[in-house]
Structure formats: structure tokens, C-alpha cells
Amino acid sequence: MRKIMKAGVGLLLTAAVTCGCLNLPYPFSSGSSTGNHAVSHSSGNSVYNDDVEEKVEYINGLIDEYFYFEASDDAEREEYLYKGLLESLDDPYSVYYTAEEYEEMMDTSTGSYEGIGVSIQQDAETKVLTVIRVFQGSGAEEAGMLPKDQIIGVNGKELDGEDVSEVVTWIKGEPGTTVDVNVYRPSTDEELTLTIERRKIDNSTVSYEMKENNIGYIEVTDFYEATGKQFALALEDLENQGMQSLIVDLRNNPGGYVDVVVDMCDRILDSGVIVYTKDKEGNIAESFEATDKESFHLPMVVLVNGSSASASEIFAGCMQDHGVATLVGTTTFGKGIVQRVIPLSDGSAVKLTIEKYFTPNGNDIHEIGIEPDVVVELPEELLYEPVIPEEQDVQLQKAMELLSE
């Protein structure tokens, strides 16, 4: 099954990227036998022609002859040509990855790597990078980084609209070494420099426990390759413990693999459409439907907020449309488009927006989000806490109240 991942919404700054969409390999009529697209140049109406090549070489000559400061080498300039081509699409989710950036993105999806230990969200328009989760036991937590902190620089280098995947390469490094991360903290209106130790992070995406009144609780932080299996095991264990109802917490979950969230929805539903996509011509490109192999029939609440995006919205929208769960929290992020990452033969990759997805009832949630059935706002002061005490988590308390009734 294809692996398609949300793009440009959230990523994990532990050493690598969790944003981007993955679909490997992509079938081309030309290219290598592994499915990686060979880099080639075409003629005719292509944007690349002799005039363009001549102009690029002329500008390069001007740089070499006149530029006052030390210029980047030819290889780096070439990479920025490709980045500029993707940026010209005016789509924040379509990105060119260097070989290093692509390798980092692939490494992160496996779940264990080195880094500072935060999950962030990049605003599609402003490119601002905002911390949405600080992992317990991480260097970031020890250094005092908080949710809502905005990353504005790394090792004294100011951010200027760079894609989050590039920023990650600045932050990553060997365990035990440190990196200076410059942040703006809205809660106190101050800029800080945090010296953060890089550590090995075991990014398990699913945690669970049994709460009072036999209410099962499963928190899903991302939709990685292992998440579906982790979710199924958590569900099975809670059922064996005598679970009578379930809370699935997708707050601050930026998304992930589509096939993973589809499998998780299939674990819940008896039958019916989970999600479907349309291409740029308006034709249905793919429709994912539930099978009758497994199902779940206990009362359920799904917790969401403004940082629940992409695959999180697929799960929440599916559960809401089929009437099998009550959504509690605040309106979701609103990313209803699908990207595909196309690996190139030199190790780099291109991520392109290819489709828009719709909930089972045909709702287009892109730039709109999903409105929960029960709206509950967290108090403002709690939004900046790395860990919210359960007794103060009014969204969780409301979910438990509904299920206890």
C-alpha cells in the first residue's frame, strides 16, 4: 500500500524531520529500476532550456567575479536552484529535499534517533516554527524550552523562511554535543538562547493507560510506521483489562502516514469509506474503505485541537462522520491535501502536493479544519505548560465526564 505522509505541518526536531509525505517508490515510465526518478532535461516548452542555462552560467560568473563576501560552492548553488523551482509553485507543502534532508526525513519515521526532543509546527504562510510538544527527558525539556516557543535562530544564524527540514539539519548532531537554539517566547515577550544537549530519543508514538471507571486512554503523538501496530496492541491490552469506553488523544499530533491511519480506522469500523482523495481534475484518485476483519463497539471520545493536523484529521473526521466517536476540544488545523515524495536518482527528493482528501461524508476540511462536537478551550496559561496536570486538563476531564455518563 502507498505510504503518503502529511507535509509541512509538523515535525520532530530530535534530529530529523517527521514532516513530508512518503510514497516509495514512485512508478515512472523512465528512471532506475528501483523506482527512483532519474534526473533529466527536456526540450520544447520546458522551463529549462539553453537560454536559461546560459543566464544561470552568466549570473554564476558575476558572483565569482564581483561578489564581495565568500560565496557558496557550485554544489550548494545548484541545490538552491532546485529549491527555488519548487518555491515558485507558491505551495508551502511542495518542497525540494537535498540528499541529506531526505535521509533525515526517512530516519525520523522509524522512531529512534538523536536530537533535542521537540515537535514543532511550521506556519504555511509565515514559515514561523512553533514548538507544540516538548518530550519528557529530552535535552529541550532540561534546557527549559516550552510549548508555544518560536524558533528564530540556530547557533546565532537567524531563520529567514527556511523550510523546517533545512532547519533540522542545522540542529542535528552527535549525542552529547550541544546546540544553541534562539527562541521567542510569546508568553513573556522575550527572546532567549537555550543551550540544548542532543540525546538519543526513543520516540514511541503511542502511550496508554486505564483511567477510572474503566475508561481506556490512548495518546497518539504521530502516525509513523510502527504507530498502527502500537495502537492495536494498546487497544487489545485495554480490552483485556476490561475497558468499557475509550479516549483517543490526538491533540498536538501533526499527522503522518495515510496507510497507517487508514489501518487504525479499519481497526475501529465495521465497514464504510474511511477517506477518499481527488486529483486536480476533480476525479476520485483513491478511496480507502474499512474491512470487516476487526471492529470496535465501545463508546469513544477523540480529543483534538488546533495542532491536530493531516492524518489526525483523517482519523477524527472518519470517526465523526460514521458516528462512532464524539470529538472534544477545539477546531483542528485544517490540512486536507496530500503530498507525495518522489525520490531522485542522486539521493535527493521532491515533495509535491498531488491530491485533496475528503472525509467519508464528502467534507473538504482544507484551511477549514474539523469542528468538534463538544468545544472545550484550555485555559490560556496551560497552553505554555510542557505537561498539563490531569486535574487541570479540562478537555480530558470533559471526555471522561461524557464517557462516565
N, C-alpha and C positions, 0 to 999 in steps of 0.2 A: 504494500500500500504506500502511496505517496506520503512523504513527510513534508508538511508545509507549516511554517512557523510564522508567528506574528513578527512584524518588523517595525523597528524604530520606536517602539513604545517603551519598553523597559529592558534593562539589562543588569547583569550582575557584575559589579566591579570587584570581583575577587581575583581575577587575573585575566578573565576572558569575557566574551560577550554572550549574553543569553538572548539578545535581540536578534532579529533577522529571521528569515524563513528558510527552511531547508527542504529540498526535494532532490535527492541524489540517487542515481544520476539522472540527468535530463536527456530525453531521447532527441538526438538531432540526426538529420539526414547526412550530415557530414561531421567530421571530428574523429576523435580517437575511439578505439573500441571500448573504452571504459565508460563512454558517455560524456566525457569532458569535452566541451566545445573548443575546437581549435580556433585560435585567433587568426582571422583572415581579413583581407581588404577586398572590397568590391568596387566596381566602376559604376558608370551610369549616374543615377541621381543620389548616390551615396554622399553623406556629409564629408567623407574622406576622399579627397581627390588630389591631383597634382598641385593645384593652386593652394590647397590647404597645407599640404606638406611643405611647399616652398615658403609659405608665410611663416609656418612654425619654425623652420630652419632659420629664416631671416631674423625672427624675434630672438631665437636662441643665440644667434650671432651678436645681436645688440646687447644681450645680457652679458655674454662672455667678454665683450669689448668695453662696455661702459658701466656696468652695474658696480656701484661703489662698494657695497658690502660683499661678504663672502656668499657666493651663490651655491645653491644645492647642486648635486651632481646630476648628470643626464638621466640616470635611472629614476631618481626621485621626481624630476620634472616630468618624465614620461608617466609616472603613476598619477600625478596631478592632472595630466591631460585627460586620463580616463575618468578620474573623479569629477572633473568639470563637465564631461559629456553627460554623466548621469545627473548631476545637479541641474543641468539645463532643462531637464524634464519638469522641474518645479514640483516634484513629488518627494516629500521628505522621507518616504519609505523605500524609494528606489536609490540604491547605493552601489558604488564600486568598492570591493574589498581587495586590498593588497594580499599577497600570499600570506603574510604574517597575520593580518587581521582575520582572514578566513580561517586559518589554522586555530587562532584563538577562539573564534566563534564555535568551531567544531568541538574543541576541547571542553568548553564550558557545558555543553549539552550532556556530557557524560556524568557530571555531577561532583567530581572531586578534583581540585586544583588549588593553586596558590593565589593569594591576593589579600585585599584589605577587608572584604566581607560586608559589602553593602549592595542593596538592589536599588537601582535608580530608574527614573523615567525621564525621557527627553521630550520636551515640548516640540510638536511637529513644526510649529511656525517660528518660535523664538530660538529654538535649539538649546534652551536652558536645561541643564541637567539637575534634577531634583532627587534627593535621597528619599526613598519611600519605605525602606526597611534596613535596619542595622542588625546584623546577625550576632546572636549571643556568643560570647567567647572569641569574637573576632578582634583584630587589631583596631578596626574602626570604632568598635564599642569602647575599647580600653582608652582610645585617644579622645573620646568624648563626642564623636560625631552623632548627630541626631536626625531623625526624620524631618523633612522639610528643608534641611540644609541644601543650599545650591552650590554645586561645584563650579568654581570660577577660574581655577588655575591648578597646575600641577608642577611642582618643583620650580615655582616662580614664573612659569610660562602661562600667560593668560589664555583662556579659551576664547575663540573667535568664530563660533558657529561650527566647529568641527563635529563630525558625526561621532556618536558615542563610542563606536568601535575603534576609532582612532585614539580617542582619549584613553581607552582601556590599555592600549599599547604603551602609553606614557606611564601608566600607574603600575602595571605588572612588573614583577621582578622575582628574584630568588627569595625563598622563605628566610626570615631572619633579618633581611635588609629593610630599610625604611624609605618612605616616600612622603614628601611634603604636599599636602592637598589643601589648596586655598578654597575656603567656603564663605558664602554669605549666609548669615542666619537671620531670616525674617523676624523671628520671634523677639530678637533683641536688637535688630537693625545694626548688626556689626559684621565686619569681615575678620575671619580667623584663619590662621595657618595651623593645621593639625599635622603633626609628625606621626605617621601611622606605620606600624610594623606589618610587613607582609607575612602571612601564615598559610599553612595548608588548610583548606576549607573542605569539609565534607558536607556538601550541600544536599542533604536529604530533603526532598520536596514535599514529603507527607509526614505529618505528625498527628497522633490521635490519642484520645483517652475517653473513658466513660465518666460522664458527669452525673449529678444527682438525678433521681427519677429515671434512671436507665436511659439517659439521653446520650447517644454517641456523638462524639465531636471529632471531625476530621478537618485539619487545616492543610490546604494545598497552596504552596508558595509559587510554583512554576509548573509548566507542563513539559517536562523533559522526557527522555526516552524511558527512564525507569519509573516515571510517575504512575502510569497506568497500573503496573504490577503492584507498586506500593499501595495505591488506593484500594485495589481489590483485596489485598491481604489485610489492610486495616478494616475494611468493611466486614470481611469474614471473621476476623478476630472479635470485633464488636458484636456481631450477631451471635457468636458462640458464648459471649459474656451475658447475653440476654437483653441486648439493646431493644428498646421499644420505639425509639424515634431517633432522628439523625440531623445534625447540623453540619453542613459543608461550608467551610470558611474560605472564601476566595478574595477576601479583602487584600489590596495591595499585590495582587497576582497579575503580572503584566502579560501573561499568555504563554504560548509555546506551540508544540506540535499539534496540528489538527488531527492527525490519526490517533494521537494519544487521547485527546479529549473526546473524540468520537467513540473510542473503546470504553471510556469511562461512562459516557451517556448510555451506551449499549448495555452496560452492566446494570443500569437502573431501569431502562424502558423495556416493555414487552415488545413493542413494535412502533412503527411510525418513522417519519423523517426526523433526523437529528439536526441537519443543517444542509443547505444546498448553495451552490455558487453559480454566478452568471458571468460570462465573459463580456468584453467591451461591445459586442454586437447585441447584447441582451439575451443571448441564448444560455440555457442551463448547461453549464460545463460539467458539473458533477453534483450528484445527490447522495448523501450518506444516510442510510436507513438502519434502524435497530433490528436486531435478530431476536429470536425467542430463546436463545441459549441460556440466558440468565435474566433475572429481573429483581426489583426491589419494591416492596409494597408498604413500607412503614412511613409514617408522617415525616416530612423533611422540610427543613429551612435552609436556604442558601444565603449566606452573608456576602454582600457586595458593597463597594464604594467607588469613588471616582478614579481610583487607581486599579480597578478590576478591568482588564482590557483583553481584547482579541479572543484567545481560546477560552478565557474566563467568561466572556460574554456569550460564546457559543454554548457553554455548559449552562449558564444561568438562563439564557433565552430559551434553550431546549426544555429545561425543567419547568419554566414558567408557562410556555406555550402548551405543553402537554398536561399542565395542571397537577404535576406530581410533587411540586415544592412551592413554598411561599418564599419570595425574595424579601429580605430585610436589609435595610441600610440606606445608602444614597445612590443616586444615578451613576451608572458605570461610565467608563472612559469614552466609549464611542468609536471603536476601531473595527469597521466592518469590511475591510478589504484584505485580500490575500496576496502574499508575496511568494515568489519562487526564487531560490538561489540557484544560479546556473554556474557551475564550476568551469573555469577555463584551463586550457592545457598547460599554462605556465604556473599554476598553483593559485592564481587569483580567482575572483568570482564576481559575478554581477547579480544583484538582487533587484528584481523588477516586480512592481505591482501588476498582477495579471487578471485578477477577478475580484468581484464583490460577493460577500456572502450574506445570506438571509436566514432568519430564524424559521422554524417549521411553519409558522403562520404567515410567512412572507414579509416579515418586518425588516426594513432596511435601517440598521442602527448606526451606520457610519456618521460620525460627527454629531450623533444624537444621544447614543447610549441607551441603556435599558432602565426604565423607571421601576424601582422595587414596589412590591405590593404594599409593604409597610415601610414608610420613610422614617428613619431614625438617624438623627445627626449626633455625632460625637461632640462633646464639649470642646471648644477651641483649644483649651490648654492641653488636652490629651493628644492632640494631633502631633505634638512635638515630643512625645514620650517614646523612647525606644521599646519599652514594654508597658502595656496598659494593664493595670491590675484588674482581675476578672470582675471584682465587685463594682468597679467603675466603668466597665465596658458596657454601656447602655445598649448597644446593638446586640451584643451576645446575650445580655440579660433579657432583652425583648424576645429573642429567638427561643430561649429556654422557657420563658413565660408562655409563649404561644404553644409550644410542644407539651408543656405540663398541663395546659388546659385540655 
